[in-house]
Every structure is written in C-alpha cells, then in structure tokens.
C-alpha cells in the first residue's frame, strides 16, 4: 500500500479533485463564496490533521494569520448549521484517505 504524504498542497489538491475548483483559485484571493468555502475547509483539515498553527496555515496559503483565524471560526459555525459543509469536508477527508 502506498502512503500519501499529507501536507497543505496535498489538501488543496484533494479539494480540487472533489470540487473541481483549480488550485490557483483555492490559493488565490478570490472572494467567490464557493471558492472561499473550499479554501476554509482546507484550513480546517490543515489545522486538524497537520496540527499547524494559524500563522503556518496562513503562510502556506499566502494569507494573513487573522484571516485564517476568522475563517476557522466561520467554518465551525457553518459545519454546525449546514449539512453541505459537513458533506464537503467528509469528501475532502475521504480523498485524502483520512
């Protein structure tokens, strides 16, 4: 069995595979809601699976630390309220083999 190396790029590639949103958009500065949702879920997976600090996640995505911190709070709220967020997170984690 081949083991996948889990890093932020692998997380972004898994999100791209699941959602069809290009890596460039996920790592970019677009504020389109569908892309922001995917980006924020990538932050969540990186935080939980890689145990990265918000500043490290921010550096990997070319973002400000406070933006990542705010996004992670929003993700928690959306996961509690929206089933589609939970499904999307599950699909990304499944793609990563988690």
Secondary structure, DSSP 8 states (H G I E B T S, - for coil): ------SHHHHHHHHHHHH---HHHHHS----HHHHHHHHHHHHHHHHHH---HHHHHHHHT--HHHHHHHHHHHHHHHHH-HHHHHHHHHHHHHHT-
